Amino acid sequence: MTRWRKSSRSGSQGDACVELAALPGGVGLRDSKAPDVGHLTLSPACFRKLVEQWK
């Protein structure tokens, strides 16, 4: 079973909620308000670049 974690940067009021999960071959990202819609899977290198751009 995949364990999704809410981002520490997500708002406390339920807005802008992003969840992350370690997936085979990458990192999953999804909207916690619509988890059944699906998710994006990024390679570890792409996820690292995304995080570095937000520093």
Rosetta blueprint (number, residue, H / E / L):
1 M L
2 T L
3 R L
4 W L
5 R E
6 K E
7 S L
8 S L
9 R L
10 S L
11 G L
12 S L
13 Q L
14 G L
15 D L
16 A L
17 C L
18 V E
19 E E
20 L E
21 A E
22 A E
23 L E
24 P L
25 G L
26 G E
27 V E
28 G E
29 L E
30 R E
31 D E
32 S L
33 K L
34 A L
35 P H
36 D H
37 V H
38 G L
39 H L
40 L E
41 T E
42 L E
43 S L
44 P H
45 A H
46 C H
47 F H
48 R H
49 K H
50 L H
51 V H
52 E H
53 Q H
54 W L
55 K L
